[in-house]
Amino acid sequence: QVPLTEADEQLRARLPFAPAIGLDPVDGAKISIRADTPTFELKNRVYYFSSEENKRTFAAAPQQYLKGVFHP
């Protein structure tokens, strides 16, 4: 486990939920949200991704993932 940086701590303090864990809508991976976690905002909701590749996949066709198995 990588120690949290100051930027990670600041980001987590602003999140409206705890623990700071996200669910990647593309592959269902649990993500520990950090300052460098890839994000995508759609309709006032922020989605978190385990990789930039998953973020690009989601951004190309968000509707297919919003109805998917991993949608929170």
Sequence and secondary structure as in RCSB ss.txt:
>XXXX:A:sequence
QVPLTEADEQLRARLPFAPAIGLDPVDGAKISIRADTPTFELKNRVYYFSSEENKRTFAAAPQQYLKGVFHP
>XXXX:A:secstr
     HHHHHHHHHSSSSS EEE TTT  EEE  TT  EEEETTEEEE SSHHHHHHHHH HHHHHTSTT  
